[in-house]
Amino acid sequence: MNKTNTIHSAASFENQEGHPLINYLLHLADDALILGHRNSEWCGHGPVLELDIAITNIALDLLGQARNFYQYAAGQLNKENETGEVTEDTLAYWRNARAFKNCVLVELPKGDWGVTVMRQFFYSTYQYYLYQQLVHSKDAGVAAISAKALKEVTYHVRWSSEWIIRLGKGTEESHARMINAVNNLENYTQELFVPAGYEAFAAAGGYGTDVATLYKPWLQKVTEIFGRASLDETLPFEHTGTLPLGKEGQHTGYLDEILTDLQFLQRKYPGAAW
């Protein structure tokens, strides 16, 4: 695909109302891609080698989930697209920040190790209950991708939970850092449970789920782990029903920074391949 066709194809699917299924797939993919990119920033910088490898492997799992959803979305788009082939690369590299549908939580800076672990726990726990529902999706593609991802996310929840407990019950400094991580991230978790338009459409069509129903089990899991980590003082969380932001394209400047880095090579040298 040449640069002209790539840009034209990218523009053709940025109308949210026109492709509710595709926008739902892009949302799932964007969340995984951006969080995976954030986690990859720890590669070579982890506290110890074991953790460096662990967080990098989680980043790779998320990248794999993103690729599966992007590939599926591309296949759906190519059924309607007459200007050129859309690929996973088109979807990842040729949309601007306004077109990305990831929640704000995943685009925030990685922070210290406590912030990274806390965000992973918050998001992976949400993903766990989400994929538990999506394995029953009426859309065979969504169900298959979710079934594979659920196995990975189960490990992500266990790994991050263990570190929440270890750091929460560790030294005075580690406990204070975990409290700080909760305070910095708590408000951004609300967006996970308020559906954007395409999520509501997906739930009504049977290929998605009502994310509002995931809040109760998510909070129960958070409460359980926080209790074991001596972080009870940070509870309860208040869920006020804040309207979606990132899921509707309203992002922080942090996403622009990520995409500048992530998309540079493909935009500088369209069609470049190793």
C-alpha positions in Angstrom: 0.0 0.0 0.0 1.5 3.4 -0.9 1.3 6.4 1.3 -1.7 8.0 -0.5 -3.8 4.8 -0.2 -2.7 4.3 3.4 -3.8 7.8 4.5 -7.1 7.5 2.5 -7.8 4.1 4.1 -7.1 5.5 7.6 -9.5 8.4 7.1 -12.2 6.0 5.8 -12.8 4.4 9.2 -12.6 7.3 11.6 -16.3 7.9 11.5 -17.4 6.3 14.8 -21.1 6.1 14.0 -20.4 4.4 10.7 -18.7 1.3 12.1 -19.8 0.4 15.6 -18.4 -3.1 15.5 -15.1 -1.9 14.1 -14.9 0.9 16.7 -15.5 -1.6 19.4 -12.6 -3.8 18.1 -10.4 -0.7 17.8 -11.1 0.2 21.4 -10.1 -3.2 22.6 -7.0 -3.2 20.5 -6.0 0.4 21.4 -6.2 -0.3 25.1 -3.9 -3.3 24.8 -1.4 -1.5 22.4 -1.0 1.6 24.5 -0.6 -0.2 27.8 1.8 -2.7 26.2 3.8 0.3 24.9 3.9 1.8 28.3 5.1 -1.5 29.9 7.7 -1.9 27.2 9.4 1.3 28.6 10.6 -0.9 31.5 12.6 -3.2 29.2 16.2 -2.9 30.4 15.1 -0.7 33.3 13.3 -3.1 35.6 14.2 -3.1 39.4 15.7 -6.6 39.0 16.2 -8.9 36.0 13.3 -11.2 36.9 10.9 -8.2 37.0 12.3 -6.7 33.8 11.6 -9.9 32.0 8.1 -10.3 33.6 6.9 -6.8 32.7 8.3 -7.2 29.2 6.5 -10.5 28.7 3.3 -8.9 29.8 3.9 -6.1 27.3 4.3 -8.7 24.6 1.0 -10.4 25.7 -0.8 -7.1 25.3 0.8 -6.5 21.9 -0.4 -9.9 20.8 -3.9 -9.1 21.9 -3.8 -5.8 20.1 -2.6 -7.4 16.9 -5.4 -10.0 17.0 -8.1 -7.3 17.4 -6.5 -5.0 14.8 -6.2 -7.9 12.3 -9.9 -8.8 12.9 -10.9 -5.2 12.5 -8.8 -4.9 9.3 -10.6 -7.9 7.8 -14.0 -6.4 8.5 -12.9 -3.1 7.0 -11.5 -4.7 3.8 -15.0 -6.1 3.1 -16.1 -2.6 2.6 -13.0 -0.8 1.6 -12.3 -0.3 -2.1 -9.3 2.0 -2.0 -6.6 -0.4 -0.7 -5.9 -3.1 1.8 -6.2 -2.2 5.4 -3.8 -4.0 7.8 -3.0 -4.1 11.5 -0.2 -1.6 10.6 -2.6 0.8 9.0 -4.7 0.8 12.2 -1.8 1.2 14.6 0.4 3.7 12.6 -1.9 5.8 10.5 -4.5 7.1 13.0 -4.0 10.2 15.0 -4.6 10.5 18.7 -8.2 11.8 18.2 -9.0 8.5 16.5 -7.6 6.3 19.2 -10.2 4.8 21.6 -8.1 3.7 24.5 -9.1 4.7 28.0 -6.9 7.5 29.6 -5.7 5.1 32.3 -3.4 3.2 29.9 -1.8 6.2 28.4 -0.5 7.8 31.6 3.2 7.8 32.2 4.7 4.6 33.7 5.7 6.3 36.9 7.7 4.3 39.4 7.4 0.6 39.9 4.5 1.0 42.3 2.4 3.0 39.7 3.2 0.4 37.0 2.2 -2.5 39.1 -1.0 -0.8 40.4 -2.1 0.2 37.0 -1.5 -3.3 35.7 -3.6 -4.7 38.6 -6.4 -2.3 38.0 -6.5 -2.8 34.3 -5.8 -6.6 34.2 -8.6 -7.2 36.8 -11.0 -5.3 34.5 -9.8 -7.2 31.5 -10.3 -10.5 33.3 -14.0 -9.9 34.0 -14.4 -8.3 30.5 -12.9 -11.3 28.7 -14.9 -13.7 30.9 -18.0 -12.2 29.3 -16.6 -11.8 25.8 -15.8 -15.5 25.4 -19.6 -15.8 25.1 -19.8 -13.1 22.4 -22.2 -13.8 19.5 -19.3 -12.8 17.2 -17.0 -15.8 16.8 -14.0 -13.7 16.2 -14.4 -11.7 19.4 -15.1 -14.8 21.3 -12.0 -16.6 20.0 -9.6 -13.7 20.6 -11.0 -13.2 24.1 -10.6 -16.9 25.0 -6.9 -16.8 24.2 -6.4 -13.4 25.9 -8.2 -14.6 29.1 -5.5 -17.2 29.7 -2.8 -14.5 29.6 -4.8 -12.0 31.6 -5.3 -14.6 34.4 -1.6 -14.6 34.9 -1.4 -10.8 34.7 -3.9 -10.5 37.5 -2.0 -13.1 39.7 1.4 -11.5 39.0 0.2 -7.9 39.8 -1.8 -9.0 42.8 1.3 -10.6 44.3 3.3 -7.4 43.9 0.5 -5.3 45.3 0.6 -7.4 48.5 4.3 -7.6 48.7 4.8 -3.8 48.3 1.8 -2.9 50.4 3.1 -5.0 53.3 6.7 -4.3 52.7 8.7 -1.3 54.0 7.3 2.0 55.1 8.5 3.5 51.9 7.0 0.8 49.6 3.7 1.1 51.5 3.7 4.9 51.0 4.5 4.5 47.3 1.6 2.1 46.8 -0.8 4.6 48.5 0.6 7.3 46.2 0.0 5.0 43.2 -3.7 4.5 44.2 -4.2 8.2 44.7 -2.8 8.9 41.3 -4.7 6.3 39.4 -8.0 5.8 41.2 -10.0 8.4 39.4 -9.0 7.1 36.0 -10.5 3.7 36.7 -14.0 5.1 36.5 -13.9 5.4 32.7 -13.5 1.6 32.4 -17.1 1.1 33.6 -19.0 3.8 31.7 -19.8 2.7 28.2 -19.0 4.7 25.1 -21.6 4.6 22.4 -19.9 1.7 20.5 -19.7 -0.3 23.7 -23.4 0.2 24.4 -24.1 -0.9 20.8 -21.9 -3.9 21.2 -23.6 -5.0 24.3 -27.1 -4.5 22.7 -25.9 -6.6 19.7 -24.7 -9.4 21.8 -21.0 -9.2 20.7 -20.0 -7.0 23.6 -21.0 -6.7 27.2 -22.3 -4.0 29.6 -19.1 -2.8 31.2 -21.1 -1.2 34.0 -21.8 -4.7 35.3 -18.1 -5.4 35.7 -17.6 -2.8 38.4 -18.9 -4.8 41.3 -16.7 -7.9 40.7 -13.8 -5.6 39.9 -14.2 -3.7 43.2 -14.6 -7.0 45.1 -11.3 -8.2 43.8 -9.6 -4.9 44.5 -11.0 -4.9 48.0 -9.7 -8.4 48.6 -6.2 -7.7 47.4 -6.0 -4.3 49.2 -7.0 -6.0 52.4 -4.2 -8.5 52.1 -1.8 -5.7 51.2 -2.8 -3.5 54.2 -4.1 -0.8 51.8 -7.6 -0.7 53.3 -7.1 3.0 54.0 -7.5 3.8 50.3 -11.0 2.3 50.2 -13.8 2.6 49.3 -13.5 3.9 45.8 -16.3 6.2 44.7 -17.7 5.4 41.3 -19.5 8.5 40.1 -20.3 7.5 36.6 -17.8 9.9 34.9 -18.4 10.1 31.2 -15.9 8.3 28.9 -13.0 10.5 27.8 -10.3 8.6 26.1 -12.7 6.0 24.7 -14.4 8.9 22.8 -11.1 10.4 21.6 -10.5 13.0 24.3 -6.9 12.2 25.3 -4.1 13.7 27.3 -0.9 15.0 25.7 0.7 11.8 26.8 -0.9 9.9 24.0 0.5 12.3 21.4 4.0 11.6 22.9 3.5 7.9 22.7 2.2 8.0 19.1 5.1 10.3 18.0 7.5 7.6 19.1 5.4 4.6 18.0 4.5 5.9 14.6 7.6 7.7 13.6 9.3 5.1 11.4 6.2 4.1 9.4 5.2 7.7 8.8 8.7 8.7 7.9 9.2 5.7 5.6 5.8 4.4 4.5 5.7 0.7 3.8 9.1 0.2 5.5 9.8 -3.5 6.4 12.7 -5.3 8.0 
